[in-house]
Amino acid sequence: MKLATREEQIMQVIWDLEKAFIRDVIPLLPDPKPHYNSVATMIKILEEKGFLGHEAVGNMHYYFPKISREDYQKHSMKDIVRQYFDNSYPRMLAFFAKEQNLTEAEFNEILKDIKSKKP
């Protein structure tokens, strides 16, 4: 499931903090800072979408991610590869290598990293 821009910004903050009250999230969002009620509404939507959970602490809620940043990244990358690169990871890598003018040393570093992650 794709997140809207502000939803993703909120998730990035909560992923970084691991647990947070709404008042902890707002100062870490980019300007212009949304109103407390706007953030509360977006957090409620993120809960409904299954991205966040909460613990009650008195009359307040402490929010935590139910989906890891890594799982969201994997899902997002699969969508990008499918939509823009005909479901081809080699095409995606070639595009980024050309677009970023990677040097041979940088490309070899990427290959080394990929090989070290293989079982």
C-alpha positions, 0 to 999 in steps of 0.5 A: 500500500502506497503512503501519501507524502505526509503519511510517509513523513510521519512514518519516517519519524515514528520509524526513527523514534520507534515509539512516539506521542503525537507531540513528539512527531510534530517537531520532527516533520518538515516545514510547514508544520501541520496542526496537532489535529491534522497529525492526529487524523493522519495517525488514525488513518495510518492505524486504519491502514495497518501501519501503526498501532498504539498503547494507551498511556493514561488518556494519551496514545503512544504510537509504534510501527506495525510495518518495518521501514524495510518491509515498506521499502521492499514493497515500494521498490517492487512497485517502482520496478513494476511500473517503470522498468517492466518488472526488470531489476537489471533495467532499473540498475542500468537506469540508475547507473547511467543516471548517476554516472557511477564510476567503475569503482562504485559499480564494483562496490555495489556488486561486491555488496550484492555478492556478500548478501547472497546466501 
